[in-house]
Amino acid sequence: MLLLARLGLAFWLLAALGMGLPARAQKLPALGRVPGAQPRNVVFILTDDHRYDFMGFTGKLPWLKTPNLDRLYQGGAHLKNAFVTTSLCSPSRASILTGQYSHVHKVVDNLAPVAPNTIFFPQYLQRAGYQTAFLGKWHMGEEDDAPRPGFNHWESFKGQGEYYNPTLNINGRRVAYQDSTYITDLLTEHALGWLKGRDKRKPFFLYLSHKAVHSPLAPARRHKGRYRYQPYPLPPTYYQTLADDYKALGWPEWVKQQRYSWHGVDYPYHEHISIEQLVQTYCETLLGVDDSVGAVLDYLQQEGLDKNTLVIYMGDNGFAFGEHGLIDKRQFYEESVKVPLLAYCPALFAGGQTITKLVQNTDIAPTVLAAAGLQAPAYMPGRSLLPLLRNPNVAWRDKIFYEYYWEYDFPMTPTVFGVRTDQYKYIRYQGIWDTNELYDIQKDPNETTNLISRPEYAERTQQMANYLYDWLEQTGGMAIPLKRTVKQPFGDYRHPYND
């Protein structure tokens, strides 16, 4: 059973019951109503760096047990082809909250602050009478943990936060926790406390945003060492950049160079740790998140809310564990850009579904608004997932798009644009003397062989490039957003004094 934190609890209970943050949502115009829709409660649970196939029911790691994520799938749906528009914490989180692409909301890296006039979709929920709460990692504007518009109750921390003994900004006041308080458990206990203290006459939206499973990893004490010695078979693209095998496969030169960087497998995060050890600790840290999901589901069931509450579980980006000789994210390879996405609401759709249509994180805002009986604003490019969850054969999009902008602190990965259909993926780089990439995902799911130089794929390459540029032109993405960065770079080990 999760333990209540010892310090600061009395203050937190008063703050949670007060729910007194100013609501800028009152200035928003009301959205149109969905005819006949019943406003439902919504719980959105977000994790950090959780890759798409590291869940018990996928069978990727036979020894990994996630009974509560499995429970979400068995009672709901697994959207197995879920992608983020940018595989990086802050841009992905901004896309979830705004329903927009990175080149529109301009949060293009982990340092960029949110523009003052940015609208977060929970503001619309507030305007419609919802109680809203945010608990956990915000990570937009780096060190700023101040309450944001759209939430009646707020709990967050600066930057990446700490796994043990964190300090939370609770509705504008910082509270420090000690005695080995574990962040995943603390956020879960406070989320349940808010649910218990809410006004039960009003619908609610809970956004539970975990720090886990971001590196440097730290499992809860009860889980530490559980997966020690468990095997991790190295992926088939692990070895090709050890020598020059990658050249015959058509891989870009930057991938070879990144193997020996902060994000390479030979010295990950500049630590002496094997990929196998990294995976083991990662999975142990994930167990705390699974406990959290179980605690939330148990509460909903005990209160008779489980049938009519929409629960969504998602990762903010994926993670590589040795594919192409890399770790981390940022690239447009599958393990980096795909995320776990589970949805649960027995009153709306059947359980045990596996949905294969292409969905993105820009679909989350329209989905939650639809669950609240609201029509999404026209500026959001995404679509509500509810029709797809009710009928997996409904007409749907046939491609998704990707963008990542070169970071001053992590110059190992170039600017990336991409488009993916059910069969092909096209990756185009900007500002680097290197090759672009084309993969047949159906025939080559591990993205082993770059097809872009083969004459028989020339027409396909041009078609995919036109898809990409059409998207950028139509959405205002033809200008690369620059950010003022005057500081020593954090991750450039080659040039540590390059202000």
C-alpha positions in Angstrom: 0.0 0.0 0.0 1.3 3.5 -0.9 2.4 5.5 2.1 1.3 9.1 2.8 4.2 11.5 2.9 5.0 12.6 6.5 5.8 16.3 6.0 3.5 18.9 4.5 0.4 16.7 4.4 -1.7 19.0 6.6 -1.0 21.9 4.4 -1.7 19.9 1.3 -5.1 18.8 2.5 -6.1 22.4 3.2 -4.9 23.4 -0.3 -6.6 20.5 -2.0 -9.9 21.3 -0.4 -9.6 25.0 -1.0 -8.9 24.7 -4.8 -8.5 28.5 -4.9 -6.4 29.2 -8.0 -7.4 32.1 -10.3 -9.2 30.8 -13.4 -8.2 32.5 -16.6 -10.6 30.0 -18.3 -13.4 32.4 -17.5 -12.1 34.6 -20.3 -12.4 31.9 -22.9 -15.4 31.7 -25.3 -17.5 28.6 -24.7 -16.9 25.7 -27.2 -19.8 24.1 -29.0 -21.5 21.2 -27.4 -21.5 17.7 -28.8 -25.2 16.8 -29.4 -26.4 14.2 -26.9 -23.0 13.8 -25.2 -22.8 13.2 -21.5 -19.9 15.0 -19.8 -17.7 12.4 -18.2 -14.9 12.4 -15.7 -11.5 12.0 -17.2 -8.2 10.8 -15.7 -5.1 11.4 -17.8 -1.9 9.6 -16.6 1.4 10.6 -18.4 4.8 9.0 -17.9 8.2 10.1 -19.1 10.3 8.1 -21.5 8.1 5.0 -21.4 8.7 3.2 -24.7 5.7 1.7 -26.5 6.4 -2.1 -26.0 7.6 -2.2 -22.4 4.3 -3.4 -20.9 3.6 -6.9 -19.6 0.8 -7.8 -22.1 3.0 -7.0 -25.1 5.3 -9.9 -24.3 8.4 -7.8 -25.3 10.1 -8.7 -22.0 8.6 -12.0 -20.7 9.8 -11.2 -17.2 8.3 -7.7 -17.0 5.0 -7.7 -15.1 2.7 -4.7 -15.2 -0.7 -6.1 -13.9 -2.4 -2.7 -13.8 -1.4 -1.5 -17.2 -2.6 -5.0 -18.4 -5.8 -4.3 -16.5 -6.3 -1.1 -18.5 -5.8 -3.0 -21.7 -8.1 -5.9 -20.8 -10.9 -3.5 -19.8 -10.2 -1.0 -22.5 -8.1 -0.5 -25.6 -4.4 -0.5 -26.7 -3.7 2.0 -29.4 -0.5 0.3 -30.6 0.4 2.8 -33.3 0.5 5.9 -31.1 3.2 8.5 -32.0 4.3 11.9 -30.7 4.9 14.8 -33.0 8.3 15.5 -31.3 10.1 12.9 -29.3 11.3 15.2 -26.5 9.7 16.0 -23.1 8.7 19.6 -23.3 7.5 19.8 -26.9 5.5 16.6 -26.5 3.8 17.8 -23.3 3.0 21.1 -24.9 1.4 19.3 -27.9 -0.7 17.3 -25.5 -1.9 20.4 -23.6 -2.4 22.7 -26.6 -3.4 20.1 -29.2 -0.9 21.8 -31.6 2.4 20.9 -33.4 5.7 22.1 -32.0 6.2 24.6 -34.7 2.9 26.2 -33.8 3.1 26.3 -30.0 6.9 27.0 -30.2 8.0 24.9 -27.3 10.6 23.3 -29.4 13.1 22.2 -26.7 13.3 21.6 -23.0 14.4 25.2 -22.3 11.8 27.1 -24.3 9.1 28.8 -22.1 5.4 28.7 -23.0 4.2 31.8 -24.8 2.0 34.0 -22.5 -1.1 33.7 -24.7 -1.0 29.9 -25.0 -4.3 28.2 -24.3 -4.3 24.8 -22.5 -7.3 22.6 -23.2 -8.1 22.2 -19.4 -9.1 25.9 -19.5 -12.0 24.9 -21.7 -13.0 22.3 -19.2 -12.9 24.8 -16.4 -15.2 27.1 -18.4 -17.6 24.2 -18.8 -17.8 23.6 -15.1 -15.1 21.0 -14.5 -12.8 20.7 -11.5 -9.3 20.3 -12.8 -6.0 19.2 -11.1 -2.5 18.9 -12.3 0.0 16.9 -10.3 3.6 16.1 -11.3 6.1 17.0 -14.0 5.4 20.1 -16.0 8.8 20.7 -17.5 8.1 23.7 -19.8 10.2 26.7 -19.0 12.8 24.4 -17.3 13.0 25.7 -13.7 9.6 27.3 -13.4 7.2 25.3 -11.2 4.5 28.0 -10.7 0.8 27.2 -11.2 -0.4 27.4 -14.8 -3.8 28.4 -16.2 -6.4 25.7 -16.5 -6.0 24.0 -13.2 -7.9 24.6 -10.0 -5.4 22.5 -8.1 -1.7 22.5 -8.9 1.3 20.4 -7.7 4.6 20.4 -9.6 8.4 20.7 -9.2 11.2 22.4 -10.9 12.7 20.9 -14.0 13.1 17.1 -13.9 12.5 16.9 -10.2 13.9 14.3 -7.8 12.9 10.7 -7.3 13.5 10.9 -3.5 12.7 13.7 -1.0 11.2 16.1 -3.6 10.0 19.6 -3.2 6.5 20.4 -4.6 5.0 23.7 -5.5 1.5 23.2 -4.2 -0.8 26.0 -5.3 2.0 28.5 -5.2 3.7 27.4 -2.0 6.7 25.1 -1.9 6.6 22.1 0.4 9.7 19.9 1.0 9.4 16.2 1.8 11.9 14.0 3.6 12.2 10.5 5.1 12.9 8.9 1.7 9.5 10.1 0.3 9.3 8.6 -3.3 7.9 10.9 -5.9 5.7 8.4 -7.8 4.0 7.4 -4.5 3.7 11.0 -3.3 2.0 12.2 -6.5 -0.4 9.2 -6.4 -1.4 9.8 -2.8 -2.0 13.5 -3.4 -4.0 12.7 -6.6 -6.2 10.4 -4.6 -6.5 13.0 -1.8 -7.7 15.5 -4.4 -10.2 13.1 -5.8 -11.6 12.4 -2.3 -11.9 16.0 -1.4 -13.4 17.3 -4.7 -16.9 18.7 -5.1 -18.8 15.5 -6.0 -21.5 17.6 -7.7 -19.1 18.6 -10.5 -17.3 16.6 -13.2 -13.5 16.3 -12.8 -10.4 16.2 -14.9 -7.2 14.8 -13.2 -3.8 15.1 -15.0 -1.3 12.9 -13.2 2.1 13.5 -14.7 4.8 11.2 -13.4 8.5 11.9 -13.3 9.2 8.2 -13.9 10.7 6.6 -15.9 13.2 9.4 -16.8 16.9 8.9 -16.2 18.8 8.9 -13.9 16.6 6.1 -12.8 15.7 5.2 -9.2 13.1 2.5 -8.4 11.0 2.6 -5.3 12.8 0.7 -2.5 10.2 -2.1 -2.6 11.1 -2.7 -6.3 14.9 -2.2 -6.2 16.7 -5.3 -7.5 13.6 -7.2 -8.6 14.8 -7.6 -12.2 18.5 -7.9 -11.5 20.0 -10.5 -13.8 17.0 -10.6 -16.1 18.1 -10.9 -19.7 17.7 -8.2 -22.4 18.4 -9.5 -25.9 20.2 -6.8 -27.8 18.3 -5.5 -30.8 19.3 -6.5 -34.3 20.6 -3.1 -35.2 22.9 -2.8 -32.1 26.2 -3.8 -33.7 26.3 -2.2 -37.1 28.0 1.0 -36.1 30.8 -0.7 -34.2 32.7 -0.9 -37.5 31.4 0.2 -41.0 28.6 -2.2 -41.5 26.1 0.7 -41.3 27.5 2.1 -44.6 26.2 -0.8 -46.7 22.8 -0.4 -45.0 22.7 3.3 -46.0 22.5 4.7 -42.5 23.4 8.4 -41.9 26.9 9.2 -40.7 25.5 11.1 -37.6 24.1 7.8 -36.3 27.6 6.3 -36.3 29.0 9.4 -34.6 26.3 9.4 -31.9 27.2 5.9 -30.8 30.2 7.4 -29.0 28.3 10.3 -27.5 26.0 11.0 -24.5 23.2 9.1 -26.3 25.3 6.2 -27.5 25.3 2.6 -26.2 29.0 2.3 -25.4 29.0 5.0 -22.7 25.3 5.9 -22.0 24.9 9.3 -20.3 28.7 9.1 -19.9 28.2 6.3 -17.3 29.8 2.9 -17.0 26.6 0.9 -17.3 25.5 -1.7 -19.7 22.3 -1.6 -21.7 21.1 -4.7 -19.9 21.6 -2.9 -16.5 19.8 0.2 -17.8 16.8 -1.8 -18.9 16.6 -3.7 -15.6 16.6 -0.5 -13.5 14.2 1.2 -16.0 11.7 -1.7 -15.6 12.0 -1.6 -11.8 11.3 2.1 -11.8 8.2 1.4 -14.1 6.7 -0.8 -11.4 6.0 2.2 -9.2 4.0 3.7 -12.1 2.1 0.5 -12.4 1.2 0.6 -8.7 0.0 4.1 -9.2 -2.3 3.1 -12.1 -3.7 0.3 -9.9 -4.3 2.7 -7.0 -6.3 5.1 -9.3 -8.3 2.3 -10.8 -9.1 0.9 -7.3 -10.4 4.2 -6.1 -12.6 4.7 -9.2 -14.0 1.2 -8.7 -14.6 1.7 -4.9 -16.5 4.9 -5.7 -18.6 3.4 -8.5 -16.9 5.7 -11.0 -14.9 3.1 -13.0 -17.5 2.4 -15.7 -18.2 6.0 -16.7 -14.7 7.6 -16.2 -12.4 7.9 -19.2 -8.9 6.8 -18.1 -6.1 7.5 -20.6 -2.5 6.3 -20.0 0.3 7.6 -22.3 4.1 8.1 -22.5 5.4 11.5 -23.5 8.0 9.9 -25.9 9.6 6.6 -26.5 13.1 5.4 -25.7 15.9 3.5 -27.5 17.7 0.7 -25.8 20.4 -0.1 -28.3 18.6 0.2 -31.6 21.0 1.7 -34.2 23.6 1.8 -31.4 21.6 4.5 -29.6 19.8 5.2 -26.3 17.4 8.0 -25.4 14.9 9.6 -27.9 14.8 12.6 -30.4 15.2 10.4 -33.5 12.3 9.5 -35.8 13.0 5.8 -35.4 10.1 3.6 -34.1 11.4 3.0 -30.6 11.9 6.8 -30.1 8.6 8.1 -31.5 6.1 5.4 -30.6 4.5 5.6 -27.1 2.2 3.4 -25.0 -1.4 4.6 -25.2 -4.2 2.9 -23.3 -7.8 4.0 -23.0 -10.4 2.7 -20.6 -14.1 3.6 -20.3 -16.4 0.5 -20.3 -19.5 2.7 -20.8 -18.1 4.0 -24.1 -16.2 1.1 -25.7 -15.4 -2.6 -25.3 -12.3 -4.0 -23.5 -9.5 -6.0 -24.9 -9.2 -4.1 -28.1 -6.0 -3.6 -30.1 -6.3 -0.6 -32.5 -3.8 -0.3 -35.2 -4.8 3.1 -36.8 -2.2 5.9 -36.6 -2.8 8.3 -33.7 -0.7 11.1 -32.3 -0.4 13.1 -29.1 -2.3 16.0 -30.7 -5.4 13.8 -30.5 -5.4 13.9 -26.7 -6.9 17.4 -26.3 -9.8 16.8 -28.8 -10.5 13.4 -27.1 -10.8 14.8 -23.6 -12.9 17.7 -24.8 -15.2 15.3 -26.6 -15.5 13.2 -23.4 -16.6 16.5 -21.7 -19.2 16.9 -24.4 -17.3 19.8 -26.1 -16.3 20.3 -29.7 -12.6 20.9 -30.2 -11.6 24.4 -31.5 -10.8 24.6 -35.2 -7.1 25.4 -34.6 -6.5 21.9 -33.2 -5.3 19.5 -36.0 -6.0 16.3 -34.0 -9.1 14.2 -33.8 -11.1 12.8 -31.0 -10.2 9.1 -30.4 -13.7 8.2 -29.2 -15.2 7.3 -32.6 -12.1 5.1 -33.3 -12.5 3.5 -29.9 -16.1 2.7 -30.6 -15.4 1.5 -34.1 -11.8 0.6 -35.1 -12.9 0.5 -38.7 -14.0 4.2 -38.8 -12.4 6.3 -41.6 -9.2 7.7 -40.2 -5.9 9.4 -41.1 -3.4 7.5 -43.3 -0.2 9.3 -42.2 1.5 11.0 -39.2 4.1 13.7 -39.2 7.2 14.4 -37.1 9.6 17.3 -36.3 12.5 17.7 -34.0 14.7 20.8 -33.8 18.5 20.7 -33.1 19.3 21.5 -29.5 22.2 23.6 -28.3 22.7 21.3 -25.3 22.5 18.1 -27.3 24.0 18.7 -30.7 24.4 15.0 -31.5 21.0 14.8 -33.2 20.3 17.0 -36.2 17.0 18.8 -37.0 14.6 16.1 -38.2 11.4 16.2 -40.2 9.4 13.1 -41.1 6.3 11.4 -42.3 5.1 7.9 -41.7 2.3 5.9 -43.3 1.2 2.4 -42.5 4.0 1.1 -44.8 6.7 3.7 -45.3 8.7 6.1 -43.2 10.5 9.1 -44.7 13.1 11.0 -42.6 14.6 14.2 -43.9 17.4 16.1 -42.1 18.1 19.8 -42.1 21.4 21.6 -41.8 23.7 18.5 -42.0 25.7 17.0 -44.8 24.2 13.5 -44.6 21.7 11.1 -46.2 18.0 11.1 -45.7 16.2 7.9 -45.0 13.3 5.8 -46.3 12.1 2.5 -44.8 9.5 0.0 -45.6 8.1 -0.6 -42.1 6.0 -3.6 -43.1 8.9 -5.5 -44.6 11.6 -4.1 -42.4 10.1 -3.2 -38.9 13.6 -2.8 -37.4 14.5 -0.1 -39.9 17.6 -1.9 -40.9 17.9 -1.0 -44.6 17.7 2.6 -45.9 16.0 2.4 -49.3 16.4 6.0 -50.3 19.3 5.5 -52.8 17.5 2.7 -54.7 16.1 3.8 -58.1 12.9 1.8 -57.7 12.0 3.9 -54.7 12.7 7.3 -56.2 9.0 8.0 -56.9 8.0 6.9 -53.5 10.6 9.2 -51.9 9.4 12.2 -53.9 5.8 11.4 -52.9 6.7 11.2 -49.2 8.8 14.4 -49.4 5.8 16.2 -50.9 3.5 14.9 -48.1 6.0 16.4 -45.6 6.3 19.8 -47.3 2.5 20.0 -47.8 2.0 19.5 -44.1 4.6 22.1 -43.2 3.3 24.7 -45.6 -0.4 24.2 -44.6 0.4 24.4 -40.9 2.9 27.3 -40.9 6.0 25.2 -40.3 8.3 26.3 -43.0 10.4 28.5 -40.7 12.7 26.8 -38.2 12.1 28.5 -34.7 15.3 29.8 -33.1 15.7 30.3 -29.4 18.1 32.7 -27.6 20.6 30.4 -25.9 23.7 32.0 -24.3 25.2 29.5 -21.9 27.6 26.6 -21.7 26.2 23.6 -23.5 25.2 20.7 -21.2 25.7 17.7 -23.4 28.4 18.8 -25.9 31.3 16.8 -24.6 33.5 17.8 -27.6 33.2 21.5 -27.0 32.5 22.0 -23.3 33.4 25.7 -23.3 31.3 26.7 -26.4 29.3 29.6 -25.1 
